[in-house]
Amino acid sequence: MRSAITVIFMCLLGTSAFAASRQVTDTLGRDIVIPEEPQRIVVMSEPAIGLPLMELGIQPVGSYGRTKEGIYQLGTDFVDTVLGEGHTKPQGIGTGFEIDLEKLYALKPDLIIGTEFDIDKVKQLSTIAPVYLQNFLSGKSHHFNIEKNLAQLTGREQNFQKRRDMYMQRVAATRTLLPENPTNQTYLPILVNDQINVVGEATGFTQALEDLGFTRLNLSTQSGLSANSSQLLLQLSADKLGELNPDVLVVLNSWGSKEHDENAIRSALDRVVPGWAHYMKPAREKRIVFLNASEVFTPTFASAEHTLRAVGEWAKSKQ
């Protein structure tokens, strides 16, 4: 009798375990089995994956890229700069090229979410928890698709829609401040460190600009360059930059810089393109928006809203 009860109990347990799991296909086309409602998610990229999850109301338990002291490796803590201070931060599981498997195992994750750049780590990570890969650069990054996919993966579709509705209201409010109708107006986003880089698609600030109605300047027709969405940064020479005349030039310095205000960004550009403020038409005609890279670079609504605020301030200065 006891044996029969044990068999029945194990069958029920197996049925329950099966019901609590589901098969999904990640954005790289891999079929994996994940928990129905993941509770302990570890992210392999905090800016690309962790912040969108936090915006959806999900707190990752661990993050690749944080040190044991809790410092993020890229020179800025995007949780603080994008979402604001006071948020709980994931525990670090290693930096550089080393994953601390012992720390990862101790977190008892039930799902690990990475990007296409983690494909070489899947075999190792899968020994601890199922691994879902979300395209960051090699897929479609428009319309907050990364956060939308993560919302569908975690059952947070309603949270995503509410956040999107709130954001679109702010887009509409910002558009009324613009001195001209942005339809058919172009923008060029550049990041300046020790060189000039055109920024690709997978950011909150480029999405905000396009939602306002601006169109990215076509570099292939303007300068012979070929930029595609799979590149986050595309190097641009100082000479080529001087030849370009977008309706709005959007400039940022590195997110790892100590200062991100207009003066710091102007100084960074001066070092690479001496005299730019005197001969570039967007500079002479005050068609430049300066953005804080540590606030606007993640593929989140929050980063996009930081951009809307900056664009609104720029628009008011032109009135």
C-alpha positions in Angstrom: 0.0 0.0 0.0 2.8 2.4 1.0 4.6 1.6 -2.3 1.4 2.4 -4.3 1.0 5.7 -2.5 4.7 6.6 -3.2 4.2 5.9 -6.9 1.1 8.0 -7.1 2.9 10.9 -5.2 5.8 10.7 -7.6 3.5 10.8 -10.6 1.7 13.8 -9.3 5.0 15.5 -8.6 6.2 14.8 -12.1 2.9 16.2 -13.6 3.3 19.3 -11.4 6.9 19.8 -12.6 5.9 19.4 -16.2 3.0 21.9 -15.8 5.4 24.4 -14.3 7.6 24.4 -17.4 7.1 25.4 -21.0 9.1 25.3 -24.2 10.1 28.6 -25.9 12.2 29.5 -28.9 14.7 32.3 -28.3 15.6 35.0 -30.8 18.5 32.8 -32.1 16.0 30.0 -33.0 17.0 27.8 -30.1 14.3 25.7 -28.4 14.6 25.6 -24.7 12.5 24.6 -21.7 12.1 27.3 -19.0 10.0 27.7 -15.9 6.4 28.9 -16.4 7.1 31.8 -14.2 10.9 32.4 -13.7 11.6 33.7 -10.2 15.4 33.9 -10.1 16.8 35.4 -13.3 20.5 36.0 -14.0 21.4 38.4 -16.8 24.6 38.3 -18.9 24.2 42.0 -19.9 22.8 44.5 -17.4 22.3 47.4 -19.8 20.8 45.3 -22.6 18.8 42.8 -20.6 18.8 43.7 -16.9 17.4 47.2 -17.1 14.5 46.2 -19.4 13.6 43.5 -17.0 13.7 45.9 -14.0 11.6 48.3 -16.0 9.0 45.5 -16.3 9.1 44.9 -12.6 11.4 42.0 -12.5 14.5 42.0 -10.2 17.4 40.0 -11.6 19.2 38.1 -8.8 22.6 38.2 -10.6 24.4 40.0 -13.3 27.6 39.4 -15.3 29.6 42.5 -15.3 29.4 43.5 -11.6 32.3 43.0 -9.2 32.0 41.4 -5.8 32.0 44.9 -4.4 28.9 45.7 -6.6 30.7 48.0 -9.0 29.6 47.7 -12.7 32.5 47.3 -15.1 31.7 49.7 -17.8 32.5 52.8 -15.8 28.9 53.9 -15.0 26.2 52.2 -13.0 23.3 52.2 -15.4 20.8 51.2 -12.7 21.4 54.5 -11.0 21.8 56.7 -14.0 18.9 55.3 -16.0 16.3 54.2 -13.4 17.4 56.4 -10.5 19.1 55.7 -7.2 17.5 53.4 -4.6 17.0 50.3 -6.7 18.2 46.9 -5.6 21.1 45.8 -7.8 21.9 42.3 -9.0 24.7 40.4 -7.4 27.9 40.1 -9.5 28.9 36.8 -11.0 32.1 37.9 -12.6 33.6 40.5 -14.9 35.9 40.6 -17.9 36.1 37.2 -19.5 35.6 35.2 -16.3 32.3 33.9 -15.0 32.4 32.9 -11.4 30.5 29.6 -11.7 30.5 29.1 -7.9 28.7 32.4 -7.3 26.3 31.7 -10.2 25.5 28.3 -8.8 24.9 29.8 -5.3 22.3 32.2 -6.7 20.2 29.2 -7.7 19.0 30.8 -11.0 16.0 29.2 -12.7 16.7 31.1 -16.0 19.8 32.8 -17.5 19.2 35.5 -20.2 22.1 36.6 -22.4 22.6 38.1 -25.8 23.9 36.7 -29.1 27.4 37.5 -27.8 27.0 34.7 -25.1 26.5 31.9 -27.6 29.9 30.5 -26.8 29.0 30.3 -23.1 25.7 28.4 -23.5 27.0 24.9 -23.0 28.7 25.9 -19.7 25.8 28.0 -18.4 23.2 25.4 -19.3 24.7 23.0 -16.7 23.3 25.5 -14.1 20.0 26.8 -15.6 18.3 27.1 -19.0 19.8 29.8 -21.2 17.6 32.2 -23.3 19.5 34.4 -25.8 18.0 37.7 -26.8 19.3 39.4 -29.9 20.8 42.8 -29.1 22.4 44.0 -32.3 21.8 41.3 -34.9 18.0 41.5 -34.7 15.4 44.1 -34.9 15.9 46.7 -32.2 13.2 49.2 -33.1 10.1 49.9 -31.1 11.6 48.5 -27.8 11.5 45.0 -29.3 14.0 43.7 -26.7 11.8 44.8 -23.8 8.7 43.5 -25.6 10.3 40.1 -26.2 11.3 39.9 -22.5 7.8 40.9 -21.5 6.4 38.0 -23.5 9.0 35.7 -22.1 8.2 36.5 -18.5 4.4 37.2 -18.7 4.7 40.9 -18.2 2.9 42.0 -21.4 0.5 44.3 -19.4 3.4 46.0 -17.7 5.0 46.6 -21.1 1.9 48.1 -22.6 1.3 50.4 -19.6 4.9 51.6 -19.8 4.7 52.1 -23.5 1.4 54.1 -23.2 3.0 56.4 -20.6 6.0 56.9 -22.8 4.0 57.7 -25.9 2.1 60.4 -23.9 5.5 62.0 -23.2 6.5 61.7 -26.9 3.3 63.6 -27.8 4.0 66.3 -25.2 7.6 66.8 -26.4 6.6 67.0 -30.0 4.5 70.1 -29.3 7.6 71.9 -28.0 9.6 71.4 -31.2 10.2 74.6 -33.2 9.5 72.7 -36.5 7.6 69.6 -37.6 10.3 66.9 -37.4 8.7 64.9 -40.2 11.3 64.6 -43.0 14.0 66.1 -40.7 17.2 64.1 -40.2 19.3 63.4 -37.2 22.8 62.1 -36.8 23.8 60.5 -33.5 27.5 60.5 -32.7 29.4 59.4 -29.6 32.8 61.0 -29.0 35.7 59.4 -27.1 39.1 59.3 -28.7 37.4 59.1 -32.1 34.0 59.9 -33.6 31.4 57.1 -33.7 28.0 57.0 -35.3 25.6 55.3 -32.9 23.5 52.3 -34.2 19.9 51.4 -33.5 19.9 49.5 -30.2 19.5 52.5 -27.8 16.7 54.3 -26.1 17.7 57.7 -27.4 17.6 56.8 -31.1 14.2 55.3 -30.6 12.9 58.5 -28.9 14.2 60.6 -31.8 12.5 58.5 -34.3 9.3 58.4 -32.3 9.3 62.2 -32.4 9.4 62.0 -36.1 13.1 62.4 -37.0 14.7 60.2 -39.6 18.3 59.0 -39.3 20.6 60.6 -41.8 21.5 58.2 -44.6 25.2 58.0 -44.4 25.6 55.8 -47.5 24.3 58.7 -49.7 25.8 61.5 -47.7 29.4 60.2 -47.1 29.8 56.9 -48.8 29.7 55.0 -45.5 27.7 51.9 -45.0 26.1 51.7 -41.6 23.9 48.8 -40.6 21.8 48.0 -37.5 24.2 45.2 -36.3 26.8 47.8 -35.4 26.4 49.8 -32.1 29.2 52.1 -33.1 30.6 53.0 -36.5 33.8 55.0 -36.8 33.5 58.3 -38.7 36.4 60.5 -39.7 36.6 64.1 -38.6 36.7 65.2 -42.3 33.5 63.2 -43.1 31.8 64.6 -40.0 32.5 68.1 -41.2 30.9 67.4 -44.6 27.6 66.3 -43.0 24.6 68.6 -42.3 21.8 66.8 -40.5 18.8 68.9 -39.3 19.8 67.9 -35.8 23.2 66.7 -34.6 23.0 64.6 -31.5 26.3 64.4 -29.5 27.3 62.3 -26.5 30.6 61.5 -24.9 31.6 58.1 -23.5 29.3 56.7 -20.7 32.5 56.1 -18.8 33.5 59.7 -18.7 33.4 61.5 -15.4 31.4 64.5 -16.8 28.5 64.4 -19.3 27.3 68.0 -19.4 27.4 70.1 -22.5 30.8 71.6 -21.7 32.4 68.2 -21.2 30.9 66.9 -24.5 32.1 70.1 -26.4 35.6 69.6 -25.0 35.6 66.0 -26.0 34.6 66.9 -29.6 37.2 69.8 -29.7 40.0 67.3 -29.0 39.0 65.1 -31.9 37.7 67.8 -34.3 39.4 71.1 -33.5 37.3 74.1 -34.6 34.1 72.1 -35.3 31.9 74.7 -33.6 33.0 77.4 -36.1 32.5 75.5 -39.4 29.8 72.9 -38.9 26.4 74.3 -39.8 24.5 72.5 -37.1 26.8 74.1 -34.5 26.5 77.6 -36.0 22.7 77.3 -36.3 22.3 75.8 -32.8 20.9 72.5 -34.2 22.8 70.4 -31.7 21.3 68.3 -28.8 23.7 67.2 -26.1 22.8 63.9 -24.3 24.2 62.1 -21.3 25.3 58.7 -22.6 25.0 57.1 -19.1 21.3 57.9 -19.1 20.2 57.3 -22.7 22.1 54.4 -24.1 20.0 51.4 -22.8 17.1 50.0 -24.9 14.6 51.1 -22.2 11.7 53.5 -22.0 13.5 55.3 -19.2 16.5 56.0 -21.5 14.1 57.3 -24.2 12.4 59.5 -21.7 15.7 61.0 -20.6 16.2 61.9 -24.2 12.7 63.5 -24.5 13.5 65.7 -21.5 16.8 66.8 -23.1 15.1 67.5 -26.5 12.4 69.4 -24.8 14.9 71.6 -23.0 16.8 72.2 -26.3 13.5 73.1 -28.0 12.6 75.6 -25.3 16.0 77.2 -25.7 15.2 77.9 -29.4 11.9 79.6 -28.7 
